[in-house]
Amino acid sequence: MKKIFDSMMIFCCMAVSFLCFGSCSSDLDVQQEYAFTVEAMPVADKIVNNETVEIRLDIKEEGNFTGTVYTLRYFQPDGAGILKMADGTVLKPNDRYLLGEKKFRLYYTSKSADEAQTIDLYFENNWGSLTQLSFDFNSSHKKETEIQIPVEE
């Protein structure tokens, strides 16, 4: 009887160990890329020539990976103006600028007597995710939109 019990114990231990080792995988599931959005505080929608408005922005991530960096590009399809970072860096359209902080401020100065002025901001991380914000000034309709462009894998 003791021999049968010992055999059963050995068999049970072997079965449990095979199940435990069989369920393990040598592949690590490390997530580096997380979705993100960019939130903006309300911005004045009326602006005159040589007036400056402050745009406060905050990048919100769904997760955190220490290797993630963000860049900013901007375009101005309507009107004319100057966009500066808080440190005084004047941004050039379509140039990419590294963002050192996730909370930051931009300053837009109108250089146009045109009624409608628009700036489009594009935020991208080093994993290829892209988010766009648009600001319209002196337009008949207020527009502050955020568009997330999914990355195809």
Secondary structure, DSSP 8 states (H G I E B T S, - for coil): -HHHHHHHHHHHHHHHHHHHHHT--S---------EEEEE----S---TT-EEEEEEEEEESS--TT--EEEEEEEEES-EEEEETTS-EE-TT--EEES-SEEEEEEEE----S-EEEEEEEEETTS-EEEEEEEES-SS--EEEEEE----
